[in-house]
Amino acid sequence: MKYIVIGNGIAGIQAAETIRKMDSEGSITVIGDETYSPYCRPMISLVLEGVLSPEKLAIRGEDFYEKLHIEPVLGNRVTHIDVADRQVIIDETSKGGRKTSFSFDKLLIASGADARPIKADGLNLKNIFYMRGQEHVLKMLEALTTAKSALVLGGGLVGFKAAYGLMKRGLEVTILIKSGYPLSMQADEPAGDLILKELVKHGLKVFVGAEVSSFEGDRQVTGAHLTDNSFIKCDMVVIGKGVLPSLSFVPRDQIKVDLGIMVDEHLETSSSEIYAAGDVAEYVDIARKTRWVNAIWPEAVNQGRLAGMNMAGRPVSLKGSLSRNVIRIFDVDVMTCGLVNPPADSDHQVISQINPRKSLYRKLVFKNDILVGMVMVNQIDQGGLFAALIQSEIPVRIPKESMLSSSFNYKQLI
Amino acid sequence: MKKVVVNPERCVGCMQCMVACATAHSKSGELFSAICEVPFPKPRIHVGVGLYGEGFPNRCRHCDPAPCMLACLPGAIYRNADFDTVMIDPDTCINCASCAMACPFGVIRYHEDIHAPIKKVVAVKCDNCIARQTKGLIPACVEVCKSNALTFETSTDALKRKTNEVARTVSAEAKQVTAPGFNLLNAMKKAQTELKVNCSRRGN
């Protein structure tokens, strides 16, 4: 059996490991454009912050591929998939390189996602960074030696982690948030406000509603003009406007693609024996009950494992994907899961409790007694219990208000 | 292999397991000096309250596969096969709380610990008292539990005991109730809670 895994991020690595566990004979090839040994992507913000050295990002040994008899093909991106001929092609001829093809019996597309690009003039200036991979952060570290002020674009998780890291490095940081409040994709307004207050307390400058129209500078960025005609001085820029699945090489006429590659419960795409997992895959979201790309680490870990099992011949089902996140910023912890901002006209029941003095907040979203979403600010110890309730869709039969109490625990449900 | 088994119906909520656990995981291992220690020793077993005030000793189940282990970003969570115990390496832990999001029982806490680098906040949870077990002692929470809410036995023994308990209750000659005192205590707690709720409703 010839297995090919496109992508050496966590979904690809988990899949390759799982396949090897179940099939000691088959040949496994992992194709990836990043040449580092497998590393933990969410931890790159810790390198920026300066609490973790880049070597500590590695989560598997340098002999990972060798030990599992996996052939690594690193440094280039796949350019085509020939579905009929069962081939994966890396065509570097336009860059003066070679054209290589690899044949497969079973293929996993775990190519992940790339930073969502922005449109603005002067993007080619020095010290303007996307924050997605180890390579980006290593380049940012070089810029840190001279930079005194930074501009962060995007009030999502990446934007906040970048802002937090740069503040910890002693830079003067300004953040631009397009929507009304930060973390609008992950959290709700009260939670976003609590994080924002914490960051502002520590010196973060915030602009809400504005976007960059152009960057100014001679070779190196020195400032940014905003759409509201104001100007912000800065020595470096970090762009954190979310991610988009990397699937330009996928033949859309043969493999069904929506925002991500559409998969079934076995992580198989519309083309048989071709699977997809992780940030590039799209499956039904448990809480939203609709197709959704949940480009998050724990989902990629799980999907990679399950895809590997299915590819190695053990049919296992993925119940659904689920958005969830946890972030710690200074003294504020925020955990979110599932459907956090339900549509106002729907039959969702929302209960919440806030204590601004203690920076405490807890909100639960129910649909027909089934928990479908939660936000917690601080006291997040029991968060996994809520996430498990959302995942299992077990109706809650106890007084729901008791779940808002910090003394709520597992016992109360059994 | 013997494991800690939780029998929640026998818990009276005395929290002695918490004190014993914190002491067992302190520098000195002695209660009176432990309370003076920095960092202050904290328990890894947590007695919570049920809806009616009944006690519930909540500790790590050492799941297999363990959701926390799969969720751990830096790979700090691993399984000690000799003791079938899920462990956290405090040096590798980055205090990201990804395990808190993954643990369906809510048994992981975040604080300084004598086994972690000084001043570093790390994820801390039950380690089945491996240090005590290698000395031939049983886990501290079990040793101190007076009501047998925590027992240290093999899964087979625990299963057999439970089966026998259930069998006795359905037998025609059932005279012996497993734990009349505990049932009475929990019934009283429940009645008390309901009484309070009803009284406050009437008051309104």
Boltz contact constraints between the chains, C-beta under 6 A:
constraints:
  - contact:
      token1: [A, 40]
      token2: [B, 73]
      max_distance: 6.0
  - contact:
      token1: [A, 42]
      token2: [B, 73]
      max_distance: 6.0
  - contact:
      token1: [A, 43]
      token2: [B, 73]
      max_distance: 6.0
  - contact:
      token1: [A, 59]
      token2: [B, 75]
      max_distance: 6.0
  - contact:
      token1: [A, 298]
      token2: [B, 71]
      max_distance: 6.0
  - contact:
      token1: [A, 301]
      token2: [B, 70]
      max_distance: 6.0
  - contact:
      token1: [A, 324]
      token2: [B, 101]
      max_distance: 6.0
  - contact:
      token1: [A, 326]
      token2: [B, 97]
      max_distance: 6.0
  - contact:
      token1: [A, 326]
      token2: [B, 101]
      max_distance: 6.0
  - contact:
      token1: [A, 335]
      token2: [B, 101]
      max_distance: 6.0
  - contact:
      token1: [A, 380]
      token2: [B, 100]
      max_distance: 6.0
  - contact:
      token1: [A, 381]
      token2: [B, 106]
      max_distance: 6.0
  - contact:
      token1: [A, 382]
      token2: [B, 106]
      max_distance: 6.0
  - contact:
      token1: [A, 383]
      token2: [B, 100]
      max_distance: 6.0
  - contact:
      token1: [A, 383]
      token2: [B, 101]
      max_distance: 6.0
  - contact:
      token1: [A, 384]
      token2: [B, 100]
      max_distance: 6.0
  - contact:
      token1: [A, 384]
      token2: [B, 101]
      max_distance: 6.0
  - contact:
      token1: [A, 384]
      token2: [B, 102]
      max_distance: 6.0
  - contact:
      token1: [A, 384]
      token2: [B, 103]
      max_distance: 6.0
  - contact:
      token1: [A, 384]
      token2: [B, 104]
      max_distance: 6.0
  - contact:
      token1: [A, 384]
      token2: [B, 106]
      max_distance: 6.0
  - contact:
      token1: [A, 385]
      token2: [B, 104]
      max_distance: 6.0
  - contact:
      token1: [A, 385]
      token2: [B, 106]
      max_distance: 6.0
  - contact:
      token1: [A, 387]
      token2: [B, 101]
      max_distance: 6.0
  - contact:
      token1: [A, 388]
      token2: [B, 104]
      max_distance: 6.0
  - contact:
      token1: [A, 409]
      token2: [B, 48]
      max_distance: 6.0
  - contact:
      token1: [A, 410]
      token2: [B, 58]
      max_distance: 6.0
  - contact:
      token1: [A, 410]
      token2: [B, 105]
      max_distance: 6.0
  - contact:
      token1: [A, 411]
      token2: [B, 48]
      max_distance: 6.0
  - contact:
      token1: [A, 411]
      token2: [B, 50]
      max_distance: 6.0
  - contact:
      token1: [A, 411]
      token2: [B, 56]
      max_distance: 6.0
  - contact:
      token1: [A, 412]
      token2: [B, 50]
      max_distance: 6.0
  - contact:
      token1: [A, 412]
      token2: [B, 51]
      max_distance: 6.0
